[in-house]
Amino acid sequence: MAALIPLQNDSQRAMLVLAAVFTILATCAVGLRLWARRTFQQCLQWSDGWIVANLVILVAYWILNVFVIVAGGEGQHKYQRHSPMTTQETIRCRGIQTLEVVFAAAAYCLKFSTLSLLDELFCTTPKAKIVLRTLVYLTIVGGTATVAGSVALNFPADRWCDPAVSIPPHEYHNNIVNHVFNYVTNMALDFAIFLVPIWQLYHLRMGSRKKMGIMLTFGLGFLCFTSAKDDID
């Protein structure tokens, strides 16, 4: 393992630990989501595929994170370009471009999974249905925009990874704007989807253990994505 992933210092070891921790948190969130379905004595539906897809994508994200970023070492910004680039630097650069899109897709899947759970818990009144429908539309628009923006700005990867390719200054500006837009959009949606319903969850009429399990589903979802995003910027 040490030969495959050269952990040269404490910072790289910390990154590897973070990868393991967030993968475990994501797995727990999936387990709690499916456990909540069982608590309500309901069969699995197609909407449950969103959270399973999220787990698969997020685990893939952390695997890439460890192999691409940790193995790349410190002192290398992802837009640092010089000629000639080593094979490892080129792989790392292309890998980080892929990470941006993978992360956006994982966040998209988790948001839809959480919305499907909110539909089952709260949509008993016309007002609640309007609120949920609004969140769904906002998630579709915001999620599609973040994924499309990530694809447009990060691919083809050689635009960023080949020192021979000249990048106009406005391309760097557009990439910064894309990062800010993605971060603000995802934070706003995460707050609305994961944190606001916790107050309503607290007032659900069910056992405290069941209630706590469902509340943890939302808390872990928010924690995973707001904390992990900074590691690839």
Kinemage of the C-alpha trace (Angstrom):
@kinemage 1
@onewidth
@group {chain A} dominant
@subgroup {mainchain}
@vectorlist {calphas} color= white
{ca met a 1} P 0.000 0.000 0.000
{ca ala a 2} L 2.799 2.420 0.889
{ca ala a 3} L 4.495 1.704 -2.433
{ca leu a 4} L 1.262 2.355 -4.342
{ca ile a 5} L 0.335 5.547 -2.439
{ca pro a 6} L 3.527 7.301 -1.267
{ca leu a 7} L 2.500 8.914 2.028
{ca gln a 8} L 5.429 11.254 2.508
{ca asn a 9} L 4.202 13.441 5.374
{ca asp a 10} L 1.493 13.962 7.979
{ca ser a 11} L -0.696 16.033 5.646
{ca gln a 12} L -0.945 13.193 3.156
{ca arg a 13} L -1.704 10.705 5.914
{ca ala a 14} L -4.440 13.033 7.172
{ca met a 15} L -5.951 13.130 3.670
{ca leu a 16} L -6.055 9.328 3.593
{ca val a 17} L -7.796 9.262 6.986
{ca leu a 18} L -10.332 11.838 5.779
{ca ala a 19} L -11.057 9.704 2.734
{ca ala a 20} L -11.840 6.725 4.966
{ca val a 21} L -13.933 8.789 7.401
{ca phe a 22} L -16.126 10.398 4.756
{ca thr a 23} L -16.627 7.101 2.957
{ca ile a 24} L -17.818 5.581 6.248
{ca leu a 25} L -20.124 8.560 6.846
{ca ala a 26} L -21.624 8.193 3.384
{ca thr a 27} L -22.155 4.465 3.958
{ca cys a 28} L -23.897 5.217 7.262
{ca ala a 29} L -26.139 7.749 5.541
{ca val a 30} L -27.163 5.119 2.982
{ca gly a 31} L -27.822 2.564 5.708
{ca leu a 32} L -29.933 5.021 7.689
{ca arg a 33} L -31.893 5.946 4.564
{ca leu a 34} L -32.781 2.335 3.849
{ca trp a 35} L -33.419 1.682 7.540
{ca ala a 36} L -35.864 4.598 7.580
{ca arg a 37} L -37.713 2.944 4.689
{ca arg a 38} L -37.948 -0.254 6.685
{ca thr a 39} L -39.135 1.696 9.747
{ca phe a 40} L -42.154 2.895 7.789
{ca gln a 41} L -42.696 -0.679 6.553
{ca gln a 42} L -42.419 0.292 2.928
{ca cys a 43} L -40.817 -1.550 0.057
{ca leu a 44} L -37.866 -0.098 -1.791
{ca gln a 45} L -38.783 2.152 -4.693
{ca trp a 46} L -36.941 3.511 -7.693
{ca ser a 47} L -36.215 6.722 -5.776
{ca asp a 48} L -33.990 4.762 -3.393
{ca gly a 49} L -31.610 4.315 -6.282
{ca trp a 50} L -30.571 7.952 -5.856
{ca ile a 51} L -28.870 7.326 -2.534
{ca val a 52} L -27.303 4.075 -3.709
{ca ala a 53} L -25.928 5.949 -6.711
{ca asn a 54} L -24.636 8.616 -4.355
{ca leu a 55} L -22.732 6.045 -2.304
{ca val a 56} L -21.135 4.490 -5.374
{ca ile a 57} L -20.137 7.866 -6.802
{ca leu a 58} L -18.870 9.226 -3.485
{ca val a 59} L -16.729 6.147 -2.832
{ca ala a 60} L -15.338 6.477 -6.355
{ca tyr a 61} L -14.662 10.149 -5.620
{ca trp a 62} L -12.597 9.353 -2.523
{ca ile a 63} L -10.693 6.582 -4.287
{ca leu a 64} L -9.758 9.057 -7.005
{ca asn a 65} L -9.026 11.659 -4.352
{ca val a 66} L -6.496 9.417 -2.612
{ca phe a 67} L -4.811 8.104 -5.750
{ca val a 68} L -4.720 11.426 -7.588
{ca ile a 69} L -4.251 14.095 -4.923
{ca val a 70} L -2.407 12.252 -2.167
{ca ala a 71} L -0.033 10.535 -4.578
{ca gly a 72} L 0.578 13.893 -6.235
{ca gly a 73} L 2.279 15.301 -3.163
{ca glu a 74} L 2.184 18.827 -1.802
{ca gly a 75} L 3.083 22.140 -3.378
{ca gln a 76} L 1.287 21.415 -6.643
{ca his a 77} L -1.713 23.547 -7.434
{ca lys a 78} L -4.000 21.945 -9.975
{ca tyr a 79} L -3.451 24.843 -12.403
{ca gln a 80} L 0.324 24.868 -12.003
{ca arg a 81} L 1.653 24.326 -15.519
{ca his a 82} L 5.215 23.898 -16.627
{ca ser a 83} L 6.982 22.087 -19.423
{ca pro a 84} L 7.790 19.319 -19.507
{ca met a 85} L 5.257 17.816 -17.072
{ca thr a 86} L 5.989 14.424 -15.612
{ca thr a 87} L 3.614 11.542 -16.249
{ca gln a 88} L 2.481 11.667 -12.622
{ca glu a 89} L 1.702 15.390 -12.842
{ca thr a 90} L -0.298 14.913 -16.026
{ca ile a 91} L -2.313 12.053 -14.520
{ca arg a 92} L -2.930 14.091 -11.385
{ca cys a 93} L -4.083 17.107 -13.394
{ca arg a 94} L -6.504 15.077 -15.506
{ca gly a 95} L -7.732 13.219 -12.445
{ca ile a 96} L -8.633 16.420 -10.616
{ca gln a 97} L -10.637 17.624 -13.599
{ca thr a 98} L -12.604 14.363 -13.374
{ca leu a 99} L -13.065 14.797 -9.619
{ca glu a 100} L -14.898 18.077 -10.128
{ca val a 101} L -17.575 16.393 -12.243
{ca val a 102} L -17.773 13.258 -10.083
{ca phe a 103} L -18.371 15.334 -6.978
{ca ala a 104} L -21.105 17.398 -8.646
{ca ala a 105} L -22.886 14.201 -9.735
{ca ala a 106} L -22.679 12.699 -6.238
{ca ala a 107} L -24.179 15.814 -4.668
{ca tyr a 108} L -26.970 15.718 -7.248
{ca cys a 109} L -27.868 12.113 -6.353
{ca leu a 110} L -27.888 12.700 -2.598
{ca lys a 111} L -30.147 15.742 -2.871
{ca phe a 112} L -32.767 13.823 -4.838
{ca ser a 113} L -32.635 10.920 -2.416
{ca thr a 114} L -33.239 13.275 0.506
{ca leu a 115} L -36.110 14.978 -1.303
{ca ser a 116} L -37.775 11.604 -1.836
{ca leu a 117} L -37.574 10.954 1.906
{ca leu a 118} L -39.036 14.400 2.654
{ca asp a 119} L -41.912 13.572 0.342
{ca glu a 120} L -42.755 10.521 2.429
{ca leu a 121} L -42.387 12.279 5.790
{ca phe a 122} L -44.048 15.647 5.346
{ca cys a 123} L -46.126 15.890 2.177
{ca thr a 124} L -49.519 15.518 3.854
{ca thr a 125} L -50.772 19.071 3.204
{ca pro a 126} L -51.029 21.193 0.028
{ca lys a 127} L -48.578 23.745 1.468
{ca ala a 128} L -45.964 21.076 2.161
{ca lys a 129} L -46.340 19.729 -1.370
{ca ile a 130} L -45.777 23.192 -2.838
{ca val a 131} L -42.627 23.663 -0.748
{ca leu a 132} L -41.250 20.259 -1.763
{ca arg a 133} L -42.084 20.834 -5.420
{ca thr a 134} L -40.209 24.138 -5.270
{ca leu a 135} L -37.177 22.390 -3.747
{ca val a 136} L -37.303 19.732 -6.466
{ca tyr a 137} L -37.337 22.352 -9.226
{ca leu a 138} L -34.515 24.300 -7.577
{ca thr a 139} L -32.476 21.103 -7.238
{ca ile a 140} L -33.035 20.183 -10.880
{ca val a 141} L -31.994 23.636 -12.078
{ca gly a 142} L -29.113 24.075 -9.630
{ca gly a 143} L -27.835 20.513 -9.981
{ca thr a 144} L -27.977 20.539 -13.773
{ca ala a 145} L -26.206 23.899 -13.882
{ca thr a 146} L -23.400 22.775 -11.556
{ca val a 147} L -22.813 19.491 -13.400
{ca ala a 148} L -22.971 21.148 -16.828
{ca gly a 149} L -20.684 23.950 -15.676
{ca ser a 150} L -18.159 21.470 -14.293
{ca val a 151} L -18.140 19.476 -17.539
{ca ala a 152} L -17.822 22.575 -19.719
{ca leu a 153} L -14.948 24.098 -17.760
{ca asn a 154} L -13.007 20.950 -16.871
{ca phe a 155} L -13.072 19.125 -20.212
{ca pro a 156} L -11.249 18.537 -22.404
{ca ala a 157} L -8.761 18.056 -19.592
{ca asp a 158} L -5.751 18.671 -21.825
{ca arg a 159} L -6.769 22.327 -21.999
{ca trp a 160} L -5.599 22.598 -18.385
{ca cys a 161} L -3.009 19.826 -18.292
{ca asp a 162} L -0.980 20.471 -21.443
{ca pro a 163} L 1.540 23.317 -20.970
{ca ala a 164} L 1.659 23.734 -24.749
{ca val a 165} L -1.968 24.906 -24.788
{ca ser a 166} L -2.325 28.637 -24.232
{ca ile a 167} L -5.161 29.538 -21.841
{ca pro a 168} L -6.652 33.043 -22.163
{ca pro a 169} L -6.976 35.006 -18.894
{ca his a 170} L -10.777 34.963 -19.102
{ca glu a 171} L -10.702 31.145 -18.906
{ca tyr a 172} L -9.199 31.350 -15.426
{ca his a 173} L -11.800 33.946 -14.462
{ca asn a 174} L -14.619 31.721 -15.750
{ca asn a 175} L -13.286 28.787 -13.763
{ca ile a 176} L -13.216 30.828 -10.553
{ca val a 177} L -16.775 32.026 -11.208
{ca asn a 178} L -17.827 28.414 -11.778
{ca his a 179} L -16.342 27.336 -8.432
{ca val a 180} L -18.061 30.180 -6.587
{ca phe a 181} L -21.392 29.457 -8.292
{ca asn a 182} L -21.170 25.734 -7.540
{ca tyr a 183} L -20.243 26.338 -3.916
{ca val a 184} L -22.973 28.911 -3.225
{ca thr a 185} L -25.662 26.918 -5.062
{ca asn a 186} L -24.824 23.668 -3.315
{ca met a 187} L -24.584 25.304 0.106
{ca ala a 188} L -27.990 26.961 -0.329
{ca leu a 189} L -29.640 23.739 -1.497
{ca asp a 190} L -27.921 21.695 1.214
{ca phe a 191} L -29.130 24.081 3.894
{ca ala a 192} L -32.717 23.990 2.589
{ca ile a 193} L -32.825 20.229 2.061
{ca phe a 194} L -30.775 18.865 4.960
{ca leu a 195} L -30.949 21.351 7.831
{ca val a 196} L -34.332 23.103 7.626
{ca pro a 197} L -36.354 19.828 7.871
{ca ile a 198} L -34.535 18.751 11.055
{ca trp a 199} L -36.871 20.952 13.119
{ca gln a 200} L -39.886 19.213 11.569
{ca leu a 201} L -38.258 15.829 12.082
{ca tyr a 202} L -37.911 16.629 15.766
{ca his a 203} L -41.695 16.948 16.059
{ca leu a 204} L -42.536 13.676 14.296
{ca arg a 205} L -44.584 11.287 16.376
{ca met a 206} L -42.332 8.256 16.609
{ca gly a 207} L -39.838 6.662 18.963
{ca ser a 208} L -36.798 8.708 19.866
{ca arg a 209} L -34.382 6.138 18.408
{ca lys a 210} L -36.183 6.084 15.072
{ca lys a 211} L -36.397 9.869 15.031
{ca met a 212} L -32.698 10.240 15.824
{ca gly a 213} L -31.778 7.811 13.045
{ca ile a 214} L -33.691 9.791 10.453
{ca met a 215} L -32.276 13.091 11.704
{ca leu a 216} L -28.765 11.648 11.418
{ca thr a 217} L -29.483 10.830 7.779
{ca phe a 218} L -29.938 14.519 7.070
{ca gly a 219} L -27.051 15.632 9.268
{ca leu a 220} L -24.590 13.200 7.697
{ca gly a 221} L -25.650 14.200 4.219
{ca phe a 222} L -24.962 17.848 4.972
{ca leu a 223} L -21.659 17.063 6.711
{ca cys a 224} L -20.307 14.841 3.938
{ca phe a 225} L -20.700 17.333 1.146
{ca thr a 226} L -20.012 20.647 2.837
{ca ser a 227} L -16.810 19.297 4.418
{ca ala a 228} L -15.449 17.268 1.529
{ca lys a 229} L -15.731 19.884 -1.210
{ca asp a 230} L -12.798 21.983 0.022
{ca asp a 231} L -10.321 19.147 -0.470
{ca ile a 232} L -10.350 19.349 -4.268
{ca asp a 233} L -10.188 23.137 -4.629
